[in-house]
Amino acid sequence: MAQNIPKTQKVAIFHELNGPIKIEDAPVIQPDQLKAGEALVNVKFSGVCHTDLHANKGDWPIKPKVPLIGGHEGAGIIVAIGKGTETDLKVGDPVGIKWLADSCLKCSFCRQGHEPNCQSAKLSGYTQDGSFQQYAVSFTRHLSKIPEGLSLADAAPILCAGVTVYRALLNSGLKAGEWIALPGAGGGLGHLAVQYARNCGLRIIAVDTGADKKKLCMDLGADKWVDFRESKDIVKDMKAATPDGLGPHAAIITSSVGAAYEQAMEYIRPTGTVVAVGLPPAAKVSADVFFTVFDSKKLVGSYVGNRQDAEEALDLAAAGRVKCLYKVLPLSELPNVYKDMHDGKVAGRIVLDLSK
């Protein structure tokens, strides 16, 4: 049963790459217009991710559609489901719209849990309109049900930032008690990575700068702190932070600076893994081939997460084991949020209230 759906809504949209973000009135897809497999979600809150800014700027080799309503951390309530849809979800369920809006679930990638790598994948706020709108159409098979006890605002940033760092930790292959380096540990993704790493039983070297970020990271459970601005030799200091002086077993790089990858390839220990998460525009990684082979080091990419990763990341947040630090702003503030993101002025995460 569908609820009463308005005919128009507020959306944040840009009409050309690198064009201005405009708050406009737009039509709402009505229940009888939904296709089988689709649901209409009344988005209450949406997180803002650096990917949204990259989409607006057209930074990446694969360009988004335009015009585009961005956003892929949308938390809301299902208000309608397309006729003929086979799903356990129902009208009234709280759900999350993630970066991966849909995949075929039939190909070898999907069957092995690599759903983001599906060649038919649809991407929220990139190849299709996302969650910076009050009523968003998404796909039931990839909507994540938000667990009881987790508010929609708290859930929103977990849907991308949380899932992404949680999957990256799994891709590091580390076991409890091993050491992980987290550059940018005091940032939006980083402070979540610290918490998920602690829940995985890992020993944590937090890398960032400033007394406030040091306190945050240590309060969240980091074992060691390295201030990259104070360090005279980051490679030496990272190795020294581990008891045997060989360096961490892995590093997760969420930075948008390419140099962070090359530094990590130097300071991880033999057999260590650098997990690439951040996507600096046009960045290249240069590594010494001899020592990469001689020390059996690995550089692996980690691209968001699958449906199971999302469920596990949300469950940890619902259990109170992970808490994202965020600021709630109205949708109308999105243009200013993008400017602050570009200028490096955003601390923690931003969550938009779609009712304002």
FENMOKA-V615727 format. One record per residue. N is the residue number from 1. RES is the residue in one small letter. PHI is phi in whole degrees, -180 to 180 (999 if undefined). OMEGA is omega as a letter, one per 40 degrees, with the letter a starting at -180 (999 if undefined). BURIAL is I if it has 9 or more other C-alpha atoms within 8 Angstrom, else O. Layout:
BEGIN
{{N RES PHI OMEGA BURIAL} {N RES PHI OMEGA BURIAL}}
END
This chain:
BEGIN
{{1 m 999 i O} {2 a -86 i O} {3 q -88 i O} {4 n -69 a O} {5 i -113 i O} {6 p -68 a O} {7 k -87 a O} {8 t -130 a O} {9 q -152 i I} {10 k -93 i I} {11 v -135 i I} {12 a -107 a I} {13 i -140 i I} {14 f -124 a I} {15 h -104 i I} {16 e -153 i O} {17 l -59 a I} {18 n 67 i O} {19 g -86 a I} {20 p -67 i O} {21 i -84 a I} {22 k -120 i O} {23 i -95 a I} {24 e -131 i O} {25 d -85 a O} {26 a -144 i O} {27 p -69 i O} {28 v -99 i I} {29 i -61 a I} {30 q -90 a O} {31 p -53 a I} {32 d -76 i O} {33 q -95 a O} {34 l -72 i I} {35 k -90 i O} {36 a -58 a I} {37 g 95 a I} {38 e -103 i I} {39 a -135 i I} {40 l -103 a I} {41 v -113 i I} {42 n -81 a I} {43 v -75 i I} {44 k -95 a I} {45 f -139 i I} {46 s -140 i I} {47 g -71 i I} {48 v -115 a I} {49 c -117 i I} {50 h -60 i O} {51 t -59 i O} {52 d -62 i I} {53 l -67 i I} {54 h -59 i I} {55 a -62 i I} {56 n -62 a I} {57 k -80 a I} {58 g 67 a I} {59 d -71 a I} {60 w -100 a I} {61 p -60 i O} {62 i -92 a O} {63 k -89 i O} {64 p -79 i I} {65 k -72 i O} {66 v -138 e O} {67 p -64 a O} {68 l -140 i I} {69 i -96 a I} {70 g -80 i I} {71 g 100 i I} {72 h -150 i I} {73 e -127 a I} {74 g -95 i I} {75 a -119 a I} {76 g -164 a I} {77 i -121 i I} {78 i -68 i I} {79 v -114 i I} {80 a -163 i I} {81 i -131 a I} {82 g -60 i I} {83 k -60 i O} {84 g 87 a O} {85 t -76 i I} {86 e -99 a O} {87 t -160 i O} {88 d -85 i O} {89 l -73 i O} {90 k -144 i O} {91 v -58 a I} {92 g 101 i O} {93 d -73 i I} {94 p -80 a I} {95 v -139 i I} {96 g -117 i I} {97 i -96 a I} {98 k -107 i I} {99 w -54 i I} {100 l -81 a I} {101 a -78 a I} {102 d -164 i I} {103 s -148 a I} {104 c -74 a I} {105 l 64 a O} {106 k -117 a O} {107 c -76 a O} {108 s -65 i O} {109 f -64 a I} {110 c -62 a I} {111 r -63 a I} {112 q -97 i O} {113 g 87 i O} {114 h -99 a I} {115 e -56 i I} {116 p -62 a I} {117 n -90 i O} {118 c -56 a I} {119 q -74 i O} {120 s -109 a O} {121 a -62 i I} {122 k -111 a I} {123 l -117 a I} {124 s -66 i I} {125 g 68 i I} {126 y -146 i I} {127 t -94 i I} {128 q -145 a I} {129 d -60 a I} {130 g -108 a I} {131 s -100 i I} {132 f -84 i I} {133 q -153 a I} {134 q -76 i I} {135 y -135 a I} {136 a -115 i I} {137 v -90 i I} {138 s -141 a I} {139 f -113 a I} {140 t -61 a I} {141 r -72 i O} {142 h -120 i I} {143 l -72 i I} {144 s -102 i I} {145 k -71 a I} {146 i -85 a I} {147 p -68 i O} {148 e -60 i O} {149 g 94 i O} {150 l -109 a I} {151 s -68 a O} {152 l -63 i I} {153 a -65 i I} {154 d -67 a I} {155 a -72 a I} {156 a -51 a I} {157 p -70 i I} {158 i -69 a I} {159 l -66 i I} {160 c -124 a I} {161 a -58 a I} {162 g -67 a I} {163 v -61 a I} {164 t -64 a I} {165 v -74 i I} {166 y -64 i I} {167 r -64 i I} {168 a -62 i I} {169 l -63 i I} {170 l -63 a O} {171 n -72 i I} {172 s -71 i I} {173 g 73 a O} {174 l -78 i I} {175 k -107 i O} {176 a -52 i O} {177 g 96 i O} {178 e -84 a I} {179 w -99 i I} {180 i -127 i I} {181 a -98 a I} {182 l -128 i I} {183 p -62 a I} {184 g 76 a I} {185 a -63 i I} {186 g -91 a I} {187 g -92 a I} {188 g -61 i I} {189 l -78 a I} {190 g -61 a I} {191 h -69 i I} {192 l -74 i I} {193 a -61 i I} {194 v -58 a I} {195 q -70 i I} {196 y -66 i I} {197 a -63 i I} {198 r -62 i I} {199 n -68 i O} {200 c -88 i O} {201 g 79 a I} {202 l -88 i I} {203 r -91 a I} {204 i -121 i I} {205 i -104 i I} {206 a -88 a I} {207 v -121 i I} {208 d -171 a I} {209 t -145 i I} {210 g 101 a O} {211 a -65 a O} {212 d -65 i O} {213 k -70 i I} {214 k -61 i I} {215 k -61 i O} {216 l -58 a I} {217 c -64 a I} {218 m -69 i I} {219 d -64 a O} {220 l -80 i I} {221 g 120 i I} {222 a -66 i I} {223 d -91 a I} {224 k -135 a I} {225 w -131 i I} {226 v -128 i I} {227 d -91 a I} {228 f -69 i I} {229 r -79 i O} {230 e -83 a O} {231 s -69 i I} {232 k -88 a O} {233 d -149 a O} {234 i -64 i I} {235 v -64 i I} {236 k -62 a O} {237 d -68 i I} {238 m -67 i I} {239 k -66 a I} {240 a -67 a I} {241 a -73 i I} {242 t -96 a I} {243 p -58 a O} {244 d -94 i O} {245 g 74 a O} {246 l -93 a I} {247 g 101 a I} {248 p -69 i I} {249 h -75 i I} {250 a -159 i I} {251 a -138 i I} {252 i -108 a I} {253 i -105 i I} {254 t -103 a I} {255 s -68 i I} {256 s -97 i O} {257 v -114 a O} {258 g -61 a I} {259 a -61 a O} {260 a -61 i I} {261 y -70 a I} {262 e -67 i I} {263 q -61 a I} {264 a -64 i I} {265 m -63 i I} {266 e -85 a O} {267 y -93 i I} {268 i -70 a I} {269 r -74 i I} {270 p -52 a I} {271 t 73 a I} {272 g -76 a I} {273 t -130 i I} {274 v -103 a I} {275 v -102 a I} {276 a -89 i I} {277 v -123 a I} {278 g -66 a O} {279 l -124 i O} {280 p -64 a I} {281 p -57 i O} {282 a 61 a O} {283 a -79 i O} {284 k -124 i O} {285 v -113 i O} {286 s -111 i O} {287 a -131 i O} {288 d -69 a O} {289 v -64 a O} {290 f -58 a O} {291 f -76 i I} {292 t -63 i I} {293 v -75 a O} {294 f -60 a O} {295 d -97 i I} {296 s 54 i I} {297 k -87 a I} {298 k -130 i I} {299 l -118 a I} {300 v -125 i I} {301 g -89 i O} {302 s -134 a I} {303 y -115 a O} {304 v 41 a I} {305 g -158 a I} {306 n -94 a I} {307 r -63 i O} {308 q -68 i O} {309 d -57 a I} {310 a -63 i I} {311 e -62 a I} {312 e -67 i O} {313 a -64 i I} {314 l -68 a I} {315 d -63 i I} {316 l -64 i I} {317 a -67 i I} {318 a -64 i I} {319 a -79 i O} {320 g 81 a O} {321 r -85 i I} {322 v -137 i I} {323 k -136 i I} {324 c -82 i I} {325 l -90 a O} {326 y -148 i O} {327 k -120 i O} {328 v -94 i O} {329 l -131 i I} {330 p -71 i I} {331 l -54 a I} {332 s -63 a O} {333 e -87 a O} {334 l -55 i I} {335 p -57 i I} {336 n -72 i O} {337 v -63 i I} {338 y -61 i I} {339 k -64 i O} {340 d -66 i I} {341 m -62 a I} {342 h -60 a O} {343 d -89 i O} {344 g 72 a O} {345 k -104 a O} {346 v -91 i I} {347 a -102 a O} {348 g 70 a I} {349 r -114 i I} {350 i -111 i I} {351 v -120 a I} {352 l -93 i I} {353 d -92 a I} {354 l -75 i I} {355 s -86 a O} {356 k -123 999 O}}
END
